[in-house]
Amino acid sequence: MFDVQINDRGQITIPKELRNKANINPKDNLLLKIDDEGRIILVKKDIFNDLEDLIKKDLISQGFSEKDFNVKIPERKKELAKALLKMAEEAKVEINNGESSTLDELKHELNQGEI
């Protein structure tokens, strides 16, 4: 447990030891949540949070409302997981067949406008 104080502007300083343990760096995005008992929970935002934000924006653009999110977001995550697994399997087959490119080859193709 770490003891912190809120300043006049409503800001806190996260102690260095805690930042190191949680791998929190300058410019990282954090989420604040309040649990059922009123406790504040600080969570480091990651790619999955960003993905969920994108799914929400997509659902809204398709006419869904926030009340649909509890059902629709897990459905979309499952669809994405299936698509990623399929892509990984296809990549594995290409690698096994010698059809893959190195990162340097890909960069070269991009620079040459071949892709």
C-alpha positions as CSV (number, residue, x, y, z in Angstrom):
1,M,0.0,0.0,0.0
2,F,1.3,3.5,-0.8
3,D,0.2,6.7,0.9
4,V,-0.4,9.6,-1.5
5,Q,-2.0,13.0,-1.1
6,I,-4.2,15.0,-3.5
7,N,-2.9,18.5,-4.3
8,D,-5.0,21.6,-4.8
9,R,-5.5,20.8,-8.4
10,G,-6.8,17.3,-7.7
11,Q,-3.6,15.6,-8.8
12,I,-1.7,12.8,-7.2
13,T,1.9,11.7,-7.6
14,I,2.4,8.0,-8.1
15,P,5.4,7.0,-6.1
16,K,8.4,5.9,-8.2
17,E,8.5,2.4,-6.6
18,L,4.9,1.8,-7.6
19,R,5.5,3.2,-11.1
20,N,8.4,0.8,-11.5
21,K,6.4,-2.2,-10.2
22,A,3.5,-1.4,-12.4
23,N,5.7,-0.5,-15.4
24,I,4.0,2.9,-15.7
25,N,6.0,5.3,-17.8
26,P,5.5,9.0,-18.8
27,K,2.8,9.4,-21.4
28,D,1.1,6.0,-20.5
29,N,-2.7,6.2,-20.3
30,L,-4.4,5.1,-17.1
31,L,-8.0,4.3,-16.4
32,L,-9.8,5.1,-13.1
33,K,-12.6,2.9,-12.0
34,I,-14.8,2.8,-8.9
35,D,-15.7,-0.6,-7.6
36,D,-18.9,-1.6,-5.8
37,E,-17.5,-0.5,-2.5
38,G,-16.6,3.0,-3.7
39,R,-12.8,2.2,-3.9
40,I,-10.9,3.9,-6.7
41,I,-9.0,1.4,-8.9
42,L,-6.2,2.7,-11.2
43,V,-5.5,0.5,-14.3
44,K,-2.9,0.9,-16.9
45,K,-4.6,1.2,-20.3
46,D,-3.5,-1.3,-22.8
47,I,-4.2,-2.3,-26.4
48,F,-7.3,-4.3,-25.3
49,N,-8.8,-1.2,-23.8
50,D,-8.1,0.7,-27.1
51,L,-9.7,-2.3,-29.0
52,E,-12.8,-2.1,-26.9
53,D,-13.0,1.7,-27.5
54,L,-12.9,0.9,-31.3
55,I,-15.6,-1.7,-31.0
56,K,-17.8,0.7,-29.1
57,K,-17.3,3.4,-31.8
58,D,-18.1,0.8,-34.5
59,L,-21.3,-0.4,-32.7
60,I,-22.5,3.2,-32.2
61,S,-21.9,3.9,-35.9
62,Q,-24.1,0.8,-36.7
63,G,-26.9,2.2,-34.5
64,F,-26.4,0.2,-31.3
65,S,-26.6,2.0,-27.9
66,E,-24.7,1.5,-24.7
67,K,-27.4,-0.8,-23.4
68,D,-26.3,-3.2,-26.2
69,F,-22.6,-3.2,-25.3
70,N,-22.7,-5.9,-22.7
71,V,-23.9,-8.4,-25.3
72,K,-22.3,-7.0,-28.5
73,I,-18.7,-6.3,-27.2
74,P,-18.0,-9.9,-26.2
75,E,-19.5,-11.1,-29.5
76,R,-17.2,-8.8,-31.4
77,K,-14.2,-9.8,-29.3
78,K,-14.9,-13.5,-30.1
79,E,-15.2,-12.7,-33.8
80,L,-11.8,-10.9,-33.7
81,A,-10.2,-13.7,-31.8
82,K,-11.4,-16.2,-34.5
83,A,-10.1,-13.9,-37.2
84,L,-6.7,-13.5,-35.5
85,L,-6.4,-17.3,-35.0
86,K,-7.2,-17.9,-38.7
87,M,-4.6,-15.3,-39.7
88,A,-2.0,-16.9,-37.4
89,E,-2.7,-20.3,-38.9
90,E,-2.4,-19.0,-42.4
91,A,0.9,-17.3,-41.5
92,K,2.2,-20.5,-40.1
93,V,1.4,-22.4,-43.3
94,E,3.1,-19.7,-45.4
95,I,6.2,-19.8,-43.2
96,N,6.3,-23.6,-43.4
97,N,6.0,-23.4,-47.2
98,G,8.8,-20.8,-47.4
99,E,6.3,-18.2,-48.6
100,S,7.1,-15.6,-45.9
101,S,9.2,-12.5,-46.2
102,T,11.7,-11.1,-43.7
103,L,11.0,-7.7,-42.2
104,D,13.8,-6.2,-44.3
105,E,12.3,-7.6,-47.5
106,L,8.9,-6.2,-46.5
107,K,10.5,-2.7,-45.8
108,H,12.2,-2.8,-49.2
109,E,9.0,-3.7,-51.0
110,L,7.2,-0.9,-49.2
111,N,9.9,1.6,-50.1
112,Q,9.8,0.4,-53.7
113,G,6.0,0.9,-53.8
114,E,5.5,-2.8,-54.6
115,I,2.9,-3.2,-51.9
